[in-house]
């Protein structure tokens, strides 16, 4: 007997009420079995090659040969014949009750392999396929977590952590003729309904929409009969609206607010979730899309105004950084001019070298103060931009903000840095050179005086021969 035949036998026993099935990740437990079911299931397990344990009504181990006709209350547990290399991201399911339990409780596995599932169910972050089917690799897309948007009053959370586990891939449809597709759609319908409500209340998991007016819808609950009323058409209607709400992580919050408000406004009275959605969900979805387009128009106008203000601020900061550069360059040029003037004065007259040194120190200090003032302004503006980026310009991505703000202002800051460092270095070198020359160089007037003084060895032997003393008469006597 093959594995599908064993699965069919277990599912049929569950439908007829001959077995209560509890299926875990690696094992299956069958309870409340009668003698006929025990023999049939044991034979199927032996044919597949599964090891099992059989317990009687007193929970004592027994053999199938000891089972007598008419006896009831037997328990069979066996380990599922899953592949040895099965990973943690793969869940193997053998029965319909096992699939229903895992859909109800949730499971983190990405790949669900169900015996008897002939057509896969492809979700954006999960895929359900056959036991041995080739399943493609899934890279879950980023989206807004519904638990961040929906408030839960109960201690046990039921809102899905990732809505992509219940949202189908584009152009993928369920087959009404496939029993597993209908079963999955029933649980997906309930989970997607939780994702669009504003709040989930109590153990009955009532859906609350704040409105106004406030709306309370009765959930599906644990009644299989009520759950079976959900059709694939109902699921597709809800699936379209939920896909629209959560298609973009950045827009999910505003879409959720608009759509939940329209759901509450579309109907007049509280009711049951299936009937209410059948009557009002289409109108609510259309109104939510219109409201979203109107809000986008308002946001667009506000965004354009914010961008205009941002452009003005960037222009002003760039102009101020340019002014700081111009002031620094002017201070450096003035200091160099003063230094050159001191050199000229030192060459022309006997200027005190300590005075030259003092003037160069003052000029250098003035340039340093101007440069420090400009750099302090740049640091303050950086801090202000960092603090206000997330408060005023959250709509801009990091790349857009860098291209529109950081890069242009950064160019002006680099020009200031190059001017201040380069000009300051040149001024420092000039100041050292001028000061050194003031102490070492000799003024031109001093050199001229030295050249005009006649040496004593070349003076005339007799003072009367010296004709440079004007005003004294020369003697004519011999």
VMD Tcl script that draws the C-alpha trace (Angstrom):
set ca {
  {0.00 0.00 0.00}
  {1.35 3.43 -0.92}
  {1.47 6.49 1.27}
  {-1.51 8.21 -0.47}
  {-3.69 5.18 0.25}
  {-2.71 5.32 3.92}
  {-3.54 9.05 3.99}
  {-6.91 8.42 2.31}
  {-7.72 5.70 4.84}
  {-6.91 8.01 7.77}
  {-8.88 10.92 6.28}
  {-11.89 8.69 5.63}
  {-11.76 7.34 9.19}
  {-11.72 10.90 10.50}
  {-14.69 11.96 8.33}
  {-16.75 8.97 9.46}
  {-15.96 9.61 13.12}
  {-14.05 6.38 13.56}
  {-10.79 8.09 14.58}
  {-9.60 11.23 16.27}
  {-6.37 12.33 14.58}
  {-3.66 14.45 16.15}
  {-0.69 15.07 13.88}
  {2.55 16.66 14.97}
  {5.67 17.54 13.03}
  {7.08 14.01 13.11}
  {4.37 11.68 14.47}
  {0.65 10.91 14.22}
  {-1.71 9.82 17.01}
  {-5.01 7.99 16.26}
  {-7.44 7.56 19.13}
  {-10.98 6.24 19.72}
  {-10.43 3.43 17.21}
  {-12.69 0.39 16.91}
  {-11.46 -3.09 16.13}
  {-12.16 -2.83 12.39}
  {-10.29 0.47 12.05}
  {-7.35 -0.90 14.05}
  {-6.90 -3.87 11.72}
  {-7.22 -1.75 8.57}
  {-4.84 0.96 9.76}
  {-2.26 -1.54 11.07}
  {-2.32 -3.33 7.72}
  {-1.77 -0.03 5.90}
  {1.09 0.89 8.23}
  {2.76 -2.47 7.70}
  {2.44 -2.04 3.94}
  {4.13 1.37 4.10}
  {6.77 0.17 6.55}
  {5.93 2.48 9.46}
  {6.67 1.38 12.99}
  {3.79 1.87 15.41}
  {2.54 1.28 18.92}
  {-0.94 -0.07 19.72}
  {-2.62 0.63 23.07}
  {-5.91 -0.75 24.31}
  {-8.60 1.18 26.18}
  {-6.58 0.91 29.43}
  {-3.54 2.36 27.65}
  {-1.69 -0.94 27.77}
  {0.52 -2.06 24.89}
  {-1.04 -4.85 22.89}
  {-0.71 -6.64 19.58}
  {-3.17 -6.52 16.71}
  {-3.75 -10.27 17.10}
  {-5.16 -9.60 20.56}
  {-7.83 -7.23 19.25}
  {-11.27 -8.81 19.36}
  {-14.29 -7.82 17.34}
  {-16.48 -5.18 18.88}
  {-13.81 -3.67 21.07}
  {-13.25 0.10 20.99}
  {-11.04 2.83 22.46}
  {-7.76 1.76 20.89}
  {-4.85 4.18 20.35}
  {-2.22 3.98 17.62}
  {0.83 6.22 17.44}
  {3.39 6.06 14.64}
  {6.21 8.10 13.23}
  {5.70 9.66 9.81}
  {8.01 8.31 7.08}
  {9.58 11.71 6.36}
  {12.93 11.97 4.53}
  {15.99 11.91 6.77}
  {17.36 15.12 5.25}
  {14.18 17.11 5.89}
  {15.07 20.66 6.96}
  {13.51 22.85 9.63}
  {11.87 24.97 6.91}
  {9.84 22.00 5.62}
  {6.70 20.54 7.22}
  {5.39 17.12 6.16}
  {1.67 16.49 6.68}
  {-0.15 13.22 6.19}
  {-3.82 13.98 6.94}
  {-6.47 16.65 6.46}
  {-7.00 17.08 10.23}
  {-3.25 17.57 10.59}
  {-3.28 20.29 7.93}
  {-6.26 21.99 9.58}
  {-4.57 21.93 13.01}
  {-1.37 23.49 11.66}
  {-3.31 26.11 9.72}
  {-5.19 27.00 12.89}
  {-2.15 27.06 15.21}
  {0.38 28.30 12.69}
  {3.82 26.98 11.80}
  {7.02 28.79 10.75}
  {7.92 26.37 7.95}
  {8.04 27.84 4.45}
  {7.47 24.58 2.57}
  {4.42 22.52 3.52}
  {4.24 19.08 1.91}
  {0.80 17.49 2.08}
  {0.06 13.95 0.92}
  {-2.62 14.03 -1.77}
  {-2.21 17.71 -2.72}
  {-2.04 17.52 -6.51}
  {-1.96 21.27 -7.28}
  {0.33 23.51 -5.22}
  {-0.82 26.59 -3.34}
  {1.72 29.33 -4.02}
  {1.84 32.18 -1.52}
  {4.34 35.01 -1.47}
  {6.13 33.65 1.60}
  {4.98 30.02 1.69}
  {4.14 27.21 -0.71}
  {2.04 24.09 -0.16}
  {2.75 21.14 -2.45}
  {2.77 17.39 -2.68}
  {4.89 15.12 -0.53}
  {7.57 14.66 -3.21}
  {6.96 17.63 -5.56}
  {9.77 19.92 -6.69}
  {9.12 23.22 -4.95}
  {10.84 26.47 -5.99}
  {12.99 28.46 -3.60}
  {11.06 31.29 -1.95}
  {12.57 34.60 -0.85}
  {9.90 36.24 1.33}
  {9.32 39.90 0.36}
  {9.40 42.61 3.00}
  {6.01 43.88 4.15}
  {4.29 45.49 7.11}
  {3.50 43.10 9.96}
  {-0.29 43.02 10.63}
  {0.38 42.76 14.35}
  {1.75 46.31 14.24}
  {-1.60 47.58 12.92}
  {-4.18 45.39 14.67}
  {-4.75 45.49 18.42}
  {-5.54 42.23 20.24}
  {-7.30 42.03 23.58}
  {-6.86 38.28 24.14}
  {-3.72 36.84 25.74}
  {-3.15 34.46 22.81}
  {-2.37 36.30 19.58}
  {-4.23 35.17 16.49}
  {-3.32 37.92 14.01}
  {-0.68 36.58 11.60}
  {2.86 37.81 12.07}
  {3.33 37.82 8.28}
  {0.40 38.38 5.95}
  {2.44 37.03 3.03}
  {1.79 33.49 4.32}
  {-1.85 33.97 3.26}
  {-1.46 36.18 0.17}
  {-1.22 34.28 -3.10}
  {1.30 35.04 -5.81}
  {0.12 37.15 -8.72}
  {-1.99 35.28 -11.29}
  {-2.21 32.23 -9.02}
  {-5.74 30.94 -8.37}
  {-7.23 28.23 -6.21}
  {-9.05 25.24 -7.69}
  {-12.54 24.67 -6.22}
  {-12.34 21.02 -7.20}
  {-9.30 20.50 -4.96}
  {-10.38 19.65 -1.39}
  {-7.16 20.93 0.15}
  {-7.57 24.26 -1.67}
  {-11.01 24.76 -0.17}
  {-9.74 23.84 3.30}
  {-6.83 26.25 3.03}
  {-9.10 29.04 1.75}
  {-11.33 28.74 4.84}
  {-8.45 29.36 7.25}
  {-6.90 31.99 4.97}
  {-10.22 33.85 4.91}
  {-10.28 34.03 8.69}
  {-6.63 35.13 8.96}
  {-6.99 37.81 6.28}
  {-10.11 39.11 8.01}
  {-8.09 39.60 11.19}
  {-5.48 41.56 9.20}
  {-7.90 44.32 8.13}
  {-9.69 44.88 11.46}
  {-8.65 47.54 13.94}
  {-8.97 45.25 16.93}
  {-9.64 41.58 17.77}
  {-11.69 41.13 20.92}
  {-12.08 38.22 23.31}
  {-11.90 34.46 22.93}
  {-14.56 34.60 20.20}
  {-12.15 36.68 18.09}
  {-14.68 39.35 17.17}
  {-13.57 41.80 14.50}
  {-13.85 45.44 15.60}
  {-13.70 48.31 13.10}
  {-13.48 51.71 14.81}
  {-15.18 53.59 12.01}
  {-16.99 55.86 12.71}
  {-19.44 54.34 13.24}
  {-18.01 51.48 15.26}
  {-18.61 48.01 13.79}
  {-18.37 44.60 15.51}
  {-18.44 41.42 13.42}
  {-18.75 37.88 14.71}
  {-15.80 35.71 13.65}
  {-15.92 32.17 12.30}
  {-15.11 30.59 15.65}
  {-14.30 26.91 16.10}
  {-17.46 25.56 14.45}
  {-16.45 23.54 11.35}
  {-19.94 24.00 9.90}
  {-19.63 27.78 9.91}
  {-16.12 27.58 8.53}
  {-17.33 25.38 5.68}
  {-19.63 28.21 4.53}
  {-16.60 30.11 3.25}
  {-16.22 29.59 -0.48}
  {-13.21 30.25 -2.69}
  {-15.13 33.18 -4.21}
  {-15.46 34.74 -0.74}
  {-11.75 34.23 -0.20}
  {-10.85 35.83 -3.54}
  {-12.94 38.90 -2.73}
  {-11.22 39.41 0.62}
  {-7.82 38.45 -0.79}
  {-7.92 41.24 -3.38}
  {-8.51 43.95 -0.81}
  {-5.95 42.62 1.69}
  {-3.33 42.35 -1.08}
  {-3.96 46.00 -1.89}
  {-3.59 47.06 1.74}
  {-0.29 45.24 2.33}
  {1.30 45.46 -1.13}
  {3.69 48.19 0.04}
  {5.22 48.32 3.51}
  {5.47 52.12 3.54}
  {1.83 52.61 2.54}
  {0.27 49.75 4.50}
  {-0.57 51.83 7.56}
  {-2.52 54.56 5.76}
  {-4.27 52.01 3.52}
  {-5.24 49.94 6.56}
  {-6.76 53.00 8.25}
  {-8.71 54.02 5.15}
  {-9.98 50.53 4.32}
  {-11.02 49.63 7.89}
  {-12.91 52.92 8.14}
  {-14.74 52.24 4.87}
  {-15.64 48.70 6.00}
  {-17.27 50.15 9.11}
  {-19.02 52.92 7.17}
  {-20.38 50.70 4.37}
  {-22.79 48.70 6.56}
  {-25.40 49.96 9.00}
  {-25.50 47.28 11.70}
  {-23.25 44.68 13.31}
  {-23.40 41.18 11.97}
  {-21.57 38.04 10.99}
  {-18.32 38.34 9.09}
  {-19.17 36.23 6.02}
  {-22.52 37.84 5.27}
  {-21.29 41.35 6.01}
  {-18.29 41.01 3.73}
  {-20.42 39.54 0.95}
  {-22.70 42.58 1.02}
  {-20.31 45.44 1.72}
  {-16.71 44.52 0.99}
  {-16.77 45.47 -2.70}
  {-18.15 48.94 -2.00}
  {-15.75 49.45 0.90}
  {-12.80 48.48 -1.28}
  {-13.73 50.90 -4.04}
  {-14.29 53.76 -1.58}
  {-10.97 53.03 0.13}
  {-9.10 53.24 -3.17}
  {-10.74 56.59 -3.95}
  {-9.93 57.91 -0.48}
  {-6.35 56.75 -0.87}
  {-5.98 58.58 -4.18}
  {-7.32 61.75 -2.57}
  {-4.92 61.40 0.35}
  {-2.06 60.85 -2.08}
  {-2.97 64.16 -3.76}
  {-2.86 65.94 -0.40}
  {0.40 64.25 0.50}
  {1.83 65.18 -2.90}
  {1.10 68.87 -2.34}
  {2.61 68.74 1.13}
  {5.61 66.86 -0.21}
  {6.22 69.42 -2.94}
  {6.02 72.22 -0.39}
  {8.44 70.39 1.89}
  {10.82 69.80 -1.01}
  {10.70 73.49 -1.90}
  {11.50 74.40 1.69}
  {14.30 71.86 1.70}
  {15.77 73.29 -1.51}
  {15.67 76.78 0.00}
  {17.37 75.57 3.17}
  {20.08 73.78 1.18}
  {20.69 76.92 -0.90}
  {20.97 79.08 2.22}
  {23.36 76.70 3.94}
  {25.52 76.47 0.81}
  {25.59 80.28 0.54}
  {26.56 80.60 4.22}
  {29.33 78.02 3.80}
  {30.54 79.97 0.75}
  {30.51 83.20 2.78}
  {32.54 81.52 5.50}
  {35.05 80.40 2.85}
  {35.21 83.91 1.41}
  {35.77 85.43 4.85}
  {38.53 82.95 5.63}
  {40.27 83.57 2.31}
  {39.98 87.35 2.83}
  {41.47 87.03 6.33}
  {44.36 84.94 4.99}
  {44.99 87.44 2.18}
  {44.91 90.36 4.62}
  {47.36 88.61 6.93}
  {49.71 87.89 4.03}
  {49.47 91.53 2.92}
  {50.35 92.70 6.43}
  {53.29 90.31 6.48}
  {54.58 91.58 3.14}
  {54.16 95.16 4.40}
  {56.24 94.35 7.45}
  {58.98 92.90 5.24}
  {59.02 96.04 3.10}
  {59.15 98.20 6.19}
  {61.95 96.09 7.64}
  {63.95 96.43 4.44}
  {63.42 100.19 4.26}
  {63.95 101.24 7.87}
  {65.42 99.80 11.01}
  {62.15 98.22 12.31}
  {62.21 96.34 15.61}
  {62.06 92.57 14.77}
  {60.00 91.85 17.89}
  {57.34 94.18 16.58}
  {57.27 92.21 13.31}
  {56.87 88.94 15.26}
  {54.04 90.38 17.36}
  {52.17 91.63 14.28}
  {52.45 88.22 12.56}
  {51.19 86.42 15.69}
  {48.17 88.73 15.82}
  {47.47 88.25 12.09}
  {47.77 84.47 12.39}
  {45.46 84.42 15.43}
  {42.89 86.49 13.58}
  {42.86 84.02 10.69}
  {42.52 81.06 13.09}
  {39.52 82.68 14.81}
  {37.81 83.35 11.48}
  {38.39 79.75 10.35}
  {37.16 78.33 13.67}
  {34.02 80.46 13.47}
  {33.23 79.10 10.01}
  {33.89 75.48 11.04}
  {31.71 75.87 14.16}
  {28.85 77.03 11.93}
  {29.30 73.97 9.71}
  {29.20 71.60 12.71}
  {26.04 73.24 14.08}
  {24.30 72.90 10.71}
  {25.26 69.22 10.50}
  {23.74 68.56 13.91}
  {20.54 70.41 12.98}
  {20.15 68.45 9.73}
  {20.62 65.15 11.55}
  {18.03 65.99 14.19}
  {15.38 67.23 11.76}
  {15.83 64.71 8.97}
  {13.53 62.08 10.54}
  {11.04 64.67 11.77}
  {10.52 66.71 8.61}
  {11.81 64.60 5.72}
  {10.84 61.02 6.55}
  {9.25 60.69 3.12}
  {12.72 60.90 1.56}
  {14.79 57.75 1.39}
  {18.38 57.78 2.60}
  {19.72 57.84 -0.97}
  {17.44 60.69 -2.04}
  {18.28 62.74 1.04}
  {21.98 62.21 0.47}
  {21.74 63.23 -3.19}
  {19.57 66.31 -2.53}
  {21.09 67.59 0.74}
  {24.25 65.89 1.92}
  {26.18 65.94 -1.35}
  {25.63 69.64 -2.31}
  {26.34 70.94 1.18}
  {29.28 68.56 1.50}
  {30.90 70.13 -1.57}
  {30.72 73.58 0.02}
  {32.11 72.22 3.27}
  {35.03 70.60 1.45}
  {35.85 73.87 -0.34}
  {35.91 75.64 3.03}
  {38.12 72.93 4.54}
  {40.59 73.04 1.64}
  {40.71 76.85 1.73}
  {41.16 77.05 5.49}
  {43.77 74.29 5.71}
  {45.67 75.27 2.58}
  {45.58 79.02 3.21}
  {46.35 78.56 6.89}
  {49.36 76.41 6.07}
  {50.67 78.97 3.60}
  {50.12 81.77 6.13}
  {51.89 79.85 8.88}
  {54.89 79.24 6.62}
  {54.92 82.90 5.59}
  {54.67 84.05 9.20}
  {57.62 81.91 10.22}
  {59.66 83.10 7.25}
  {58.84 86.80 7.83}
  {59.62 86.57 11.53}
  {62.91 84.82 10.87}
  {63.89 87.40 8.28}
  {63.04 90.22 10.70}
  {65.70 88.94 13.11}
  {68.32 87.94 10.52}
  {67.98 90.56 7.74}
  {69.73 93.97 7.77}
  {67.81 97.14 6.74}
  {69.02 98.96 3.60}
  {69.59 102.26 5.52}
  {72.04 100.57 7.81}
  {73.98 99.17 4.85}
  {74.10 102.62 3.22}
  {75.48 104.26 6.39}
  {78.15 101.64 6.63}
  {79.18 102.23 3.02}
  {79.34 106.07 3.46}
  {81.68 105.98 6.48}
  {85.43 106.52 5.36}
  {88.00 104.27 7.01}
  {90.59 105.99 9.39}
  {93.63 104.66 7.47}
  {92.73 106.68 4.35}
  {92.39 110.15 6.13}
  {94.84 112.99 5.04}
  {98.12 113.39 7.00}
  {97.54 117.11 7.57}
  {94.15 118.47 8.65}
  {94.47 121.44 6.34}
  {94.14 119.19 3.31}
  {90.63 118.13 4.43}
  {88.19 120.22 2.37}
  {84.97 118.75 3.76}
  {84.78 121.27 6.56}
  {82.73 123.94 4.95}
  {82.54 127.38 6.43}
  {86.21 127.57 7.41}
  {88.49 129.80 5.19}
  {91.47 128.18 3.59}
  {94.93 129.60 4.29}
  {96.88 131.12 1.33}
  {100.22 131.41 3.04}
  {102.98 129.04 2.15}
}
mol new
graphics top color blue
foreach p $ca { graphics top sphere $p radius 0.5 }
foreach p [lrange $ca 0 end-1] q [lrange $ca 1 end] { graphics top cylinder $p $q radius 0.2 }
display resetview
